[in-house]
Amino acid sequence: MCVAVTDPNRFGLLGQASFLTLTSLANRTSPVNRGKYVMEVLLGVSPPAPPANVPPLMENVDNQKALSVRERLEIHRKNEPCASCHKMMDPIGMALENFNAVGIWRNTDSGFRVDPAGQLYDGTKLDGPISLRNAIMDHKESFIGSFAEGLMAYGLGRLLDHQDMPIVRAIEHDAAKNNNRFSSFVLGIVKSVPFQMRKAEDSATTAADKLERR
């Protein structure tokens, strides 16, 4: 059964419950996780690892004044080691804050009206999922590059290295001639030398490595 998606807030990956739940915590949303995911997976920009001994985001507790997620993030960012990275990640995650931890749309959270306003690291104003999606598409080259690398890594079953990058760029170039259709990326990977020359023992080694890590 097909369901027509008519709400523009739901268009694309950013409106899918799978992505929104994956980037949430068990009891609440996580603008930090959502912002980090968008930066790493969709834009190919990895924020630095958090410094050691960073305290977790303060949670609301009984018998104390409740604070909105935005207010708690602002308190968290007062620590300078945290401020620079959160300045990039938090506005992205806050643009998706109208979606709760399982992706249901909401206008309030813990009695506070959700405020999705913010600013992307390039200065683009954000006010919700639609503006964030448009902002990502304004960085189309970064998005396509990250997508091609991720799909190539999935197809090869391993992490990419610098030797793979000329092939990835060639796949991107050829896909652009076909309006960046998904099938073009898939065919480009299947026809690539690393994919066609991959040995059976490489697959067996990869599977063995995964078992050892469990």
URURHU-V53694 format. One record per residue. N is the residue number from 1. RES is the residue in one letter. PHI is phi in whole degrees, -180 to 180 (999 if undefined). OMEGA is omega in degrees with one decimal (* if undefined). BURIAL is + if it has 16 or more other C-alpha atoms within 10 Angstrom, else -. Layout:
<<N,RES,PHI,OMEGA,BURIAL> <N,RES,PHI,OMEGA,BURIAL>>
This chain:
<<1,M,999,179.0,-> <2,C,-97,177.6,-> <3,V,-116,179.8,-> <4,A,-73,176.6,-> <5,V,-96,-176.9,-> <6,T,-108,-179.9,-> <7,D,-83,-178.3,-> <8,P,-62,175.8,-> <9,N,-67,-177.3,+> <10,R,-96,-176.1,+> <11,F,-66,173.4,-> <12,G,75,-176.9,-> <13,L,-64,-173.8,-> <14,L,-62,-179.9,+> <15,G,-100,-177.4,+> <16,Q,-88,-179.7,+> <17,A,-62,-179.8,+> <18,S,-61,179.0,-> <19,F,-66,-176.7,-> <20,L,-68,177.9,+> <21,T,-74,179.7,+> <22,L,-57,-175.0,+> <23,T,-98,177.0,+> <24,S,-110,172.0,+> <25,L,-93,-176.8,-> <26,A,-65,-172.8,-> <27,N,-115,-178.8,-> <28,R,-166,174.1,-> <29,T,-73,175.8,+> <30,S,-136,176.8,+> <31,P,-56,179.3,+> <32,V,-66,179.4,+> <33,N,-63,-179.4,+> <34,R,-67,178.7,+> <35,G,-64,180.0,+> <36,K,-64,179.7,+> <37,Y,-62,-179.6,+> <38,V,-61,-179.4,+> <39,M,-64,-174.7,+> <40,E,-75,-170.7,-> <41,V,-86,-175.4,-> <42,L,-92,-177.4,+> <43,L,-113,177.8,+> <44,G,69,179.8,+> <45,V,-116,-177.9,-> <46,S,-99,175.7,-> <47,P,-68,179.5,-> <48,P,-61,176.5,-> <49,A,-65,-179.5,-> <50,P,-65,177.6,-> <51,P,-65,-178.4,-> <52,A,-66,174.1,-> <53,N,63,175.6,-> <54,V,-77,-179.9,-> <55,P,-68,178.0,-> <56,P,-69,177.0,-> <57,L,-61,-179.0,-> <58,M,-63,178.3,-> <59,E,-103,174.5,-> <60,N,-71,179.2,-> <61,V,-127,-179.5,-> <62,D,-63,175.5,-> <63,N,67,173.7,-> <64,Q,-130,-179.0,-> <65,K,-61,179.2,-> <66,A,-75,177.9,-> <67,L,-122,177.0,+> <68,S,-70,177.8,+> <69,V,-60,179.4,+> <70,R,-61,179.8,+> <71,E,-64,179.8,-> <72,R,-68,176.4,-> <73,L,-67,178.6,+> <74,E,-64,176.9,+> <75,I,-67,-179.3,-> <76,H,-62,-176.4,+> <77,R,-76,179.4,+> <78,K,-66,175.0,-> <79,N,-77,-173.6,-> <80,E,-58,178.1,-> <81,P,-59,-177.7,-> <82,C,-93,-167.3,-> <83,A,-63,-172.1,+> <84,S,-64,-179.8,-> <85,C,-74,-179.0,+> <86,H,-65,177.7,+> <87,K,-62,178.5,+> <88,M,-87,-172.3,+> <89,M,-81,-170.8,+> <90,D,-60,179.9,+> <91,P,-60,177.6,+> <92,I,-65,179.3,+> <93,G,-66,180.0,+> <94,M,-67,177.3,+> <95,A,-65,179.0,+> <96,L,-106,-172.2,+> <97,E,-71,173.8,+> <98,N,-68,173.9,+> <99,F,-92,179.6,+> <100,N,-78,-172.2,+> <101,A,-64,177.7,+> <102,V,-115,172.6,+> <103,G,89,177.3,+> <104,I,-83,-179.4,-> <105,W,-70,179.4,-> <106,R,-148,176.5,-> <107,N,-109,178.4,-> <108,T,-131,177.2,-> <109,D,-141,-179.7,+> <110,S,56,177.9,-> <111,G,88,179.6,-> <112,F,-105,176.3,-> <113,R,-72,-178.7,-> <114,V,-67,177.8,+> <115,D,-117,-176.2,+> <116,P,-88,-174.3,+> <117,A,-69,177.5,+> <118,G,-176,-177.6,+> <119,Q,-144,177.7,+> <120,L,-68,-175.4,+> <121,Y,-63,177.1,-> <122,D,-94,178.5,-> <123,G,98,-179.8,-> <124,T,-67,179.5,-> <125,K,-76,178.8,+> <126,L,-120,176.5,+> <127,D,-145,178.9,+> <128,G,151,-176.3,+> <129,P,-60,-177.2,+> <130,I,-65,180.0,+> <131,S,-65,178.5,+> <132,L,-67,178.8,+> <133,R,-62,178.6,+> <134,N,-64,179.6,-> <135,A,-66,178.2,+> <136,I,-64,-179.6,+> <137,M,-71,172.8,-> <138,D,-71,174.6,-> <139,H,-110,-172.7,-> <140,K,-58,-177.6,-> <141,E,-64,178.4,-> <142,S,-66,-179.7,+> <143,F,-63,-178.1,+> <144,I,-65,179.2,+> <145,G,-62,178.9,+> <146,S,-66,178.3,+> <147,F,-63,-178.7,+> <148,A,-63,179.0,+> <149,E,-64,-179.7,+> <150,G,-64,-179.5,+> <151,L,-69,177.9,-> <152,M,-65,178.6,+> <153,A,-61,178.0,+> <154,Y,-64,-178.6,-> <155,G,-66,-179.4,-> <156,L,-87,-179.5,+> <157,G,72,179.6,-> <158,R,-156,174.8,-> <159,L,-73,178.5,-> <160,L,-86,172.5,-> <161,D,-128,-173.9,-> <162,H,-62,-179.8,-> <163,Q,-71,-179.8,-> <164,D,-82,-168.9,-> <165,M,-65,175.8,-> <166,P,-59,179.1,-> <167,I,-70,177.9,+> <168,V,-61,-179.9,+> <169,R,-66,177.3,-> <170,A,-66,177.8,-> <171,I,-64,177.0,+> <172,E,-60,-178.2,+> <173,H,-61,-179.7,-> <174,D,-69,179.5,-> <175,A,-66,179.6,+> <176,A,-62,179.1,-> <177,K,-69,-179.1,-> <178,N,-114,176.3,-> <179,N,61,177.0,-> <180,N,55,177.1,-> <181,R,-69,-179.1,-> <182,F,-57,-179.2,-> <183,S,-61,179.6,-> <184,S,-67,177.7,+> <185,F,-66,-179.2,+> <186,V,-62,179.9,+> <187,L,-63,179.0,-> <188,G,-61,179.1,+> <189,I,-69,-178.5,+> <190,V,-62,-178.8,-> <191,K,-86,-175.5,-> <192,S,-73,-179.9,+> <193,V,-63,-179.6,-> <194,P,-59,-179.5,-> <195,F,-73,-176.1,-> <196,Q,-75,-177.6,-> <197,M,-98,179.3,-> <198,R,-67,-175.8,-> <199,K,-88,179.1,-> <200,A,-61,-179.3,-> <201,E,-68,175.8,-> <202,D,-62,179.1,-> <203,S,-65,-179.9,-> <204,A,-65,178.9,-> <205,T,-64,179.2,-> <206,T,-62,179.6,-> <207,A,-65,179.2,-> <208,A,-65,178.9,-> <209,D,-61,179.7,-> <210,K,-64,179.5,-> <211,L,-65,-179.5,-> <212,E,-67,-178.4,-> <213,R,-78,-177.5,-> <214,R,-74,*,->>
